[in-house]
Amino acid sequence: MADEWLKGTTRPVKVTQIDATAPNVARVWNYLIGGRDNFEADRKAARQLISAAPVMAEVAPATRAFHGRAVRFLSEAGIRQFLDIGTGLPTAGSTHDVAQAAAPESRIVYVDNDPIVLSHARALLASSAQGATSYIDADARDPQAIIAAAQATLDFSLPVAVILIDILNFIQGAQAAAQIIRTLLAALVPGSYLVVMQPASDLDPALETAAVRWNQIAPTPVVLRERAEVASWADGLELIEPGLVQVEQWRPEPGKPPRPTPLYGFVGRTS
């Protein structure tokens, strides 16, 4: 059965043994948003992060809420193609859930290279009959390979929304992160969009403490960044109001006072 659903991915993959004894980024995040696809090592790591920075209890839900609002906005703006890089474990409210609820013909490509995520890829491939959902086993540090593989599902002669939420913070080096964005944007036609979320290094000192703790206990180090660097990623884009802000301030739901989180986010349009 595994062989059958693995054929649904756009690149050959190999089933990898899952290590339940070490915290995993996708599983820790899953625990922080209330999911069940995690092990005790992940829950222990999450509790340590929250102990170091209580705001960590708000970070994952705030990110998911920003993601949902951004995808709904893009669907209302007429976008029907989405490239979600660093998707993480599937949960209710994933890109295809939100986009295809608004427009069933929407086409979504998920990208991740985490074997934990790959083991749940069947859920990501559940598409509406009118649209399409596919999965690419690829590294965010190789955007050219991602674009090439995504062309099996997406038409890059039409607008595409690229989603980079909770992924650039795992890219080491300012130049590397900026180059990934430049390469992706170069493949997009005018009227496309870029969605970014990046944890901040200049908003809450406790988050820096949590980052240090994470880097001590997990094999995938996290990088926090200041506002100026995140703003540079939007050069040449038309920022959608309210621009580059903390994610809870980006078009919050009416009647729901947002709690401040040390996360920067923006949605930008190519011209």
ABEGO torsion letter per residue (X at the ends): XAAAAAAABABBBBBBBBBAABBBAAAAAAAAAGBABBBAAAAAAAAAAAAABAAAAAAAAAAAAAAAAAAAAAAAAGBABBBBBGAEBBBBGBAAAAAAAABAABBBBBBBABAAAAAAAAAAABBBAABBBBBBBBBAABAAAAAAAAAAABBAABBBBBBBBGAAAABBEAAAAAAAAAAAAAABBBGBBBBBBBBBAAABAAAAAAAAAAAAABABBBBBBBAAAAAAAABGBBBBOAEBBBAAABGBBBGBBBBBBBBBBBBBBBX
